[in-house]
Amino acid sequence: MNICVFLPAADLDDRYTRPAREFAELMGKGGHTLVWGGSESGLMKVVADGVQQAGGRLVGVSVDFLAASARANADEMVIAKDLAERKALLLAKADAVVIMVGGAGTLDEATEILELKKHGKTTKPVVLLNTAGFYDGLKQQFRRMEDEGFLPLPLTDLVFFAEDGVAALAYLEESAGVH
């Protein structure tokens, strides 16, 4: 399965890098392909290293202004002209999406895939990996949106909140019929 992971190129502490590395190793051992922003920095590098070292493939989609920091030994690397094209390519190459901890860029990517799901433009499973409770506030906000009628679909049809990588990968594999 090609799994798009939205995550930052920021250097983060062990409470975020350790679970990300564990998830990456599970992906690689499961024979899955990482589809990611292509960076050789920060959490993006941690996950790409983990997937590759565990035997998985790497498909990167960088953007022209970040091409200098793209991973040289990815199995495939595409350079998009802008961020909008990058997001579209990432989603087109993926069978499923995992959203890890991140900043504004990660949140932008997350809301785009959820908006596409809401409008029936994709049926790809989406997991929000809630490492160290990072997305507890967002989860609460989504529940409020659902309770107050802002979501036309049940929240569970849009996104699965996983507390760890094992639960995230199990959900994706079950959704895709992989055993």
Secondary structure, DSSP 4 states (H G I P E B T S, - for coil): -EEEEE--SS---HHHHHHHHHHHHHHHHTT-EEEE--BSSHHHHHHHHHHHHTT-EEEEEEEGGGGGGB-TT-SEEEEESSHHHHHHHHHHT-SEEEE-S--HHHHHHHHHHHHHHHTTS----EEEE-GGGTTHHHHHHHHHHHHTT--SS-HHHH-EEESSHHHHHHHHHHHHT--
